[in-house]
Amino acid sequence: MTSHLELRDISVSFNGFKAINGLNMSVRKGELRCLIGPNGAGKTTALDIICGKVKPSGGTVSFDGTALQDLEEYEIARAGVGRKFQVPSVFRELSVSENLEVARARRTSVFGNLRWNIGNSGRPDVERLAELVGLTEQLDRPAAYLSHGQTQWLEIGMLVAQDAELILMDEPTAGMTAQETRKTAELFARLKGKHTLIVVEHDMGFVKAIGDIISVMHMGQMLAEGTAAEVEAHPEVRRAYLGSGGISHA
Ligand SMILES: Nc1ncnc2c1ncn2[C@@H]1O[C@H](COP(=O)(O)OP(=O)(O)OP(=O)(O)O)[C@@H](O)[C@H]1O
């Protein structure tokens, strides 16, 4: 099967330091890929490259056959790539439904949200989006009053409302309670298949709960890929995590 997203021989330097050094990664359409690795491995930078926040000094990023590496951030967003940052970018003074409306208005597809059969008919669409991300009871609440977990779900709902085909997330469960983390795993299971997801995570319990294939980065390169059992047993992965409490404390 041809890949949906393909990073080939990507390099990035910051002031002469090679943060990414010959990175390769292929992700299939509809896949939920977890990206793990010790601190400083280059995971966040890899997401920054895909969404255009950081430009590679070498290599190519291909998404659905389109070369992204030379496009501007807004052009990459328009091509269907959505990024969720660690600090959510919701409008705190607007209600949940207003935030979802704003995101729907930013949608690039003229056919409505085909992935979820969410069309152009107004509030019922917003209600369906809120249901998807578990915020039905909060529809009329200002985003400022949401819990930390609810705010993360709202931002994910906004990416769905924009019809982002590829959703990139950096540590989405950081700061969440155990119950919120569980609900997030359930949400990701619903999104998988309809969207392609790349999730950078340190919580191995969460990674095991959601991921099919796990990619392990180390020193700006791809060290290993496989199931949780495969990467945990991989000698080089074990070596990379030496001194950091092991992969379970990634
Ligand atoms: N804007 C920048 N300027 C200089 N160095 C940077 C910049 N961004 C990242 N780096 C360096 O590049 C390397 C990779 O950073 P990155 O944040 O991608 O790693 P990470 O795997 O996401 O780490 P963590 O798990 O700690 O978030 C690190 O050594 C980091 O200090």
The ligand as a Gaussian input file, in Angstrom:
#p B3LYP/6-31G(d) Opt

LIG

0 1
 N       14.043000      26.341000      18.077000
 C       15.081000      25.615000      18.509000
 N       16.311000      26.168000      18.640000
 C       17.363000      25.450000      19.070000
 N       17.305000      24.143000      19.395000
 C       16.104000      23.539000      19.302000
 C       14.934000      24.233000      18.846000
 N       13.885000      23.360000      18.851000
 C       14.383000      22.182000      19.280000
 N       15.704000      22.285000      19.551000
 C       16.585000      21.196000      20.007000
 O       16.391000      20.118000      19.105000
 C       16.374000      18.875000      19.800000
 C       15.077000      18.158000      19.533000
 O       14.033000      18.865000      20.197000
 P       12.515000      18.358000      20.208000
 O       11.753000      19.349000      21.030000
 O       12.074000      18.113000      18.832000
 O       12.657000      16.979000      20.976000
 P       11.505000      16.064000      21.607000
 O       11.815000      14.658000      21.217000
 O       10.177000      16.599000      21.244000
 O       11.809000      16.265000      23.149000
 P       10.823000      16.270000      24.436000
 O       10.323000      14.877000      24.584000
 O       11.735000      16.668000      25.540000
 O        9.739000      17.269000      24.146000
 C       16.616000      19.198000      21.269000
 O       18.002000      19.050000      21.541000
 C       16.192000      20.645000      21.369000
 O       16.896000      21.311000      22.403000

